[in-house]
Amino acid sequence: MPCCRFPLLLVGGILSACLAIVSPAQAADRPNILFFMADDHGYQAMSCYGSQVNETPNIDRIARDGMRFDRAFVTNSICGPCRAVILTGKYSHLNGFARNGDRFDGSQQTVAKLLQSVGYETAVIGKWHLETDPTGFDHWQILQGQGPYYNPVMLTADGRVPMEGYTTDIITDLTLDWLENRDDSKPFFLLCWHKAPHRNWEPGPNQLDMYRDGDLPEPATLFDNYEGRGTAAHEQEMTVANHLSRHDLKLDPPRDTNAEQRVAWDAAYAEENAAYEEADLSGDALTRWNYQRYVKDYLRCVAGVDAGVGRVLDYLDDSGLAENTIVIYSSDQGWYLGEHGWYDKRWMYEESFRTPLLVRWPEHVKPGSVNTDLCLNLDLAETFLDIAGAEIPGDMQGRSLKSVLEGATPDDWRQEIYYRYYEFPGPHMVAKHFGIRTPTHKLMYFHELDEWEMYDLEKDPHELQSVADDPEYESLRRDLEQRLKALQEQYDDDGSVANRRAAIQRALPPATPVRVARQAVTVGKEAVAHFDSNNANDPSFRPLIVGGWVKWQGEDGVLVAQGGESHGYSLAVFDGVPTLSVRSHGTLTQLQAAALPRDQWVHLVASMNEGQGAIMVDGEPAAVGDDLSELQVRPADGIDIGVDNGSLVGPSAAGAFWSGELRDVRVVLGGMSEQEFGDWLQDR
């Protein structure tokens, strides 16, 4: 078939991997790994950590039968980046996911893929929040984005599945269902990742009536004025006093409940809300009311998670799985429960930076033990691999906690940890910063403000007064600055973040082709079709095929265009010459073929992939080149068929309407099979 001589059109590949061969007996001996992770569950809202405001009896079971870590921290205190660190065992600047809204490169090495390769069955259920589909998991059922608290849509490998009920309960139900139906010839690696208690803290039906009697104790720093801190603390937007919305405070009803759920909701909140509106509070009284409403709702959500954890722990006990299953409970980061007048996270201050971590491992971890070593979420991937008996890649940046769990912390265990936060400007307006923490002190640098803060954690555990400019600490500060610089060198952090967009885009499966004009169309004074720019038709870093059947009638004109003068491509005819134009960062590169015949139907197609391009006429290569620019950014302008609207990809004449007729025009991302191209070519 003629298209065989044009391999750029036929984009595909064979992926092979050398997987370790593991016998059924070996697989059965290795422990199962069950990792519960809540979203924004602060350690101070767990009774096993000494909470003054709530009880978590089921989560406490893990601490009672296992180890509680009192110095577990995160590398970047925000939802998506924390998950990426756990999956990769690498800091944000290397795994490429530094801010919420980034897209996780699922083609990179992850702990799930590595455990799969040594015989584990892998699954993730619940919150994912990484913008791309999970890879390395045999089974996944995840929330779309943040997901609602009620009646979520779960994304699966087979498509979207609407579900009715409370999301925390649904995640627990799906977890239990997977455990019941898994392949019991393999050990499992199961992530049960809850949405709760993330903002905006909507309690489930079984928790709506909790904490209705009396007030909770207030934190001592609820009315902190930040006198001892720098500019960043004064300019944030995350105060209980001023930044909670009516939706957060349940003064406006939830958006996702059904009629029955709404009745229960209104019964729980209507009377209190009416009293609030009548009171017309202000000042400290309003702050106190906001605090009580916010924290009670938060704790109600925590109670729902705790109940779900209890159901799964009961299943492990009843099924006989408990003895050979490691159970981990943690949060993606810490959280503010009114301390310093705040909610949310992001900071390197303790409440945000520190995360709960509990691990139960029968016959390995001493029940009721407490650890105070400096540990990171960065360590979890290596820990899981070590426990599974898998090889730990040399490019992971943490350390396995296996020996720590077994009560034998290595003599060379770390004495400092490194943190970096990126998301500014952004929600809550927390300034970018990085820093170092030791067992006794913390040094932070807000680099865009050029401000240092330093805290003596033994004398000032609430971090109320920076000593960065205190002469008494001058020598220690210089030492910490040097150690901070050494950590940045150790972790290869020069301030940049790896651009993994190319890998993400190239790993995408072929998209559904854009296909228009199944019957012949004579182009007039408007586009034959237009498609707005979106992620689904983003051609950056992807193989692209465009073209169709055309009858050229002598004038310059555009067959297909997407983008404009900064980024984009077009297939057009100038003076009878088929021309593929590509703009990348404003630079124009072109490929041209021999002139087309007039008033004659021909099959005109162009393709490009990683800087290589080709033009085919009637299935024969008419031009091939390897110096086209590669699109690296999604074009702002959408796809036009029969014209180039908006700013122009090609020369000024390139915006002209197609001259003549066209039929069966296609835009194909990700390539097409030989059979598909042959059918298109033969369909005259």
ABEGO torsion letter per residue (X at the ends): XAAAABAAABBBBBBBBBBBBBBAAAAAABBBBBBBBBBGBBAAABAAAGBAABBBAAAAAAAAABBBBABBBBABBBAAAAAAAAAAGBBAAAAGBABBGBBBBAABBBAAAAAAAAGBBBBBBEBAGAGBBBBGBABBBBBBEAEBABGBBBBBAAEBBBBBEBAAAAAAAAAAAAAAABBAABBBBBBBBBAOBBOAGBBBAAAAABGABEBBBBBAAAABAGAABBAAAAABBABAAAABBAAAAGABBBAABBAAAAAAAAAAAAAAAAAAAAAGBBEAAAAAAAAAAAAAAAAAAAAAAAAAAAAAAAAAAAAGAAAABBBBBBBABBBBBGBGGBBEBGBABAAAABBBBBBBBBGABBBGBBBABBBBAAAAAAAAAAAAGBBBBAABABBBAAAAAAGBBBAABBABBBBBBABOBEBGGBBBBBBBBBAABBBBBBAAAGBBBBBBAAABAAGABBAAABAAAAAAAAAAAAAAAAAAAAAGBAGBBBBAAAAAAAABBBBBBBBBGABBBBBBABBABBBBBBAAABABGBBBBBEEBBBBAGBBBBABBBEBAABEBBBBBBGGBBBBBBBBGGBBBBBBBBBBBBGBBBBBBBBBBGGBBBBBBGGBBABBBAABBBBABBBABBBBBGBBBEBBABBAAAABBBBEBBBGBBBBBGEBBAAAAAAAAABX
